[in-house]
Amino acid sequence: MTQEKKIDQFKLRIDWKPSRYHGHTVRKNLKQRTWQKVRGKVLVDNNFTCSICGFSPESEEKMKLLHVHEIEEYSQDELLCILQGLDLICANCHSFYHFGRSVTHFNKTQMDNIKKHFMKVNNCSEIDFKDYYSQIAREKMKLSLKLKAENFKDKKFRGNSILIDTVLFRIEGDIPFKEEVIKELMDKGLYRYYENE
């Protein structure tokens, strides 16, 4: 099996978020009670089990180790975060998904633990991890340079306009309480709807 093919078969991967979207999620823009309803439904629908590694907490206290991960896509044309779905994953898988954030917030022991978790889940070696990380870092660098070049040319990203810096959201996936979530985003002026809707 080639290295590239092996990497394509990894269950646990890095989900790198473009820097312009850091700190912007649907969850952060919802009322806490709304998010708790969404989370509760996702927990039940996924049988309280991580969809990647199969972790299932043995006590109510450990339930906080299950996280609802927002599956997002990002527009190249505007600051638009498109929510495609929600996934139930454990804290270790979530920390690896957001590897870039983990690097800046975790100590060496914590980073070693999520690296070991990656190798266990994907049944791979440390060399496989390093190859995978190098590949992802190269892809991120290429995309980052491309976006910077495009943004420099594009006048709509210049200046300090609040509109230019506001991340808008769309919900395209089937998520629990979708209409309620959309309404809360609309009430805050953060939902991107199209004229034909």
N, C-alpha and C positions, 0 to 999 in steps of 0.2 A: 504494500500500500504506500502510495506516495505521501510525503509530508503534507502537501496541500490538500489532498483528499482526506487525510486523517483530521486536519484542522477543520475542514468543512463538516465533519461528523461530530464535533464536540457539542455536548448538550449545554454546558456552561460556557458562556462567552462574555466578552466585554461589550457593554452597550454604551458606547461613547456618545455623550450628548454635546452638541456644538456649544461653545462657550457663551454665545449670545443668549442661550436658553437656560443657562445655569440658574437655579433658584426659582424657575418658573414651571409650576405644575398645576394641573387641574386641582389636585388635592389641596394645595396651599390657598386656593381661591374659593374653597367651599366652606360652608359652616361646618363646625366640628360634628354636629349631630348628623348632618347629611353624609359626611365621609364615614362615620361610624356605621350607618345603615348600609352603605356600599360595601365597606369592609366585612361586615357581618354576613352579607349575602355571598361575597366572594369566598369567605372561609367555608361556609356550608356547601356551596357549589363545588368546591375543591376538596371536600372531605377532610378539611383541616390538615392538608398535606402539601408540602413543597412540590411544585410541578416539575422541578428539575432534578433534585436529589432524593426526593421521597421522604424527607424529614417530617415527622409528625410528633408534636409535643405530647408528652405523657401527662402533663398537668395543665390546669387552667393558667397557672402562674407563668408557664413557659409559652403560652399562646402569643405573647408579644414578640417571640422569635420568628413568627410568621409575618411577612410584610406583603402588602399589595403593591406590586410594581406596575407602573403605568407604561404601557407599550406605546411609544410615540414615534411619529415621523415629523419631519421639519420641512417647511416650505423654503425654497431658495428665493422666491419672489418677494416675500414679505415675512415679518416676524410672526409666523403662524405655527403653532404646535398642534399637531393633529393626533388626538388620542384614538388609537386603533383598538385598544382592549386593555384588560387588566389581567395580571398573572399573580398567582399566589406563590411566593418563594420565601425560603428561609433567610435569616439574617446573613448567613455566610454566603449564600448565592447572591443575595442583593449587594453585599459589599464587593463581591467580585464583579458583578454587572457594572457597578459604578467605581471601577478600579481607579480612575483618575482622581475621584474625590477621596477614595480610601488612602491613596498615596499621600495626600496632604493632611489627612486627619488621624491616621493610624501609626502606632509605633512599630518597630521592627518585628516584634513577636506577633502582633495582630496581622501584619502583612504576610509573615511566614505561614500563619494559620490559614489565611484565605488562599494562598498559593497552594498549600497542601490540599485544601478542600477542592480546588480546581483540578488538581492531578488525580485525586480520588474519584471525583464525579466523572471525569473524562477518561479514566483509566490510562493515564499517560505519564511520561517522565518529566523531570525538571527541564531537560533539553527541549521537549515538546512545548512546555510552558514558555520557555525563552524564545523559541521560534515563533510561537503564536503571538506573544507580546510584541516582538520586533515587527512582525507583519502588520499588526493593528496600529502600532505607532507610526509606521511609514504611511499607511493609508490615511490616518488622521492628519499627519503633517501635509500631505498632498491636498487634502480637502481644505484644510485651514488656509494654506497659501492661495488656493483657488478662490475661496470666499473673500479673502482680504483683497485680492486683485479686483474681483467683481464689485465689491463694496466701494472701493476707491473710485471706480469709474462711474458708479451709479449714484446720482445726486440724491436719491430719496433716502440714502443712509447717512447723509451729511447733516450737520447742524445739531441742535439740541431739542428739537421738537419732541414733545411728550408722545405724540402719535407715533413718531418714528421709533421710539424706544419701548413702546408698549407691545408686549407679547400677547397676541390674541390666540384663542383656542377654538378648535372644532372637535366634535365628538363624532367620529365616523364608525367606531366599533360598537358592538352590542354590549353595553355595560349595564349593571343594575341601576335602577332609578335614573335612567338616561334623561328623561324629560325634566326631572327635578334638577339634575346637575346642569343641564343646558339653561334652564330658567335662572339659576343662581349666577351663572356666568354672564347671561344677558343683562341681568339686573346690575351687574358691575361694569357693563360695557366692554366685556372681555370676550364675548362670543362672536366668532366670524361667521356670519351667515351670508348666503349669496342671494342675489336679487330674485332668482327663480324659486326661492323657498317661501 
